[in-house]
Amino acid sequence: MPRRHRERLEIIGAILTFVKNKKEFKKTEIMRNVGLSFSQLKKYLSLLLKNELIIKTSKDTFEITEKGEEFLRRLNELKEMTSPKK
């Protein structure tokens, strides 16, 4: 079975959800839970910080911003709108 490649927005959504739901964590926990390599994680965290979707609260901890919460809410709405109805 071929490995499924995830879309950028899917990965961003997974990172934002993880950060939103966890209070204290290390970068390795994000890597494990979201399924990223360290180089991928660095790239995505940089992107999220640059776009002010998360802020850095300590050496290895991040917090979702209000802008990040709004992004995640809209992303989830789009997923609902485009998912097959049961």
Buried (B, 14 or more C-beta within 10 A) or exposed (E): EEEEEBEEEEBBBBBBBBBBEBEEBEBEEBBEBBEBEEEEBEEBBEBBBEEEBBBEEEEEBBBBBEEBEEBBEEBEEEEEEEEEEE
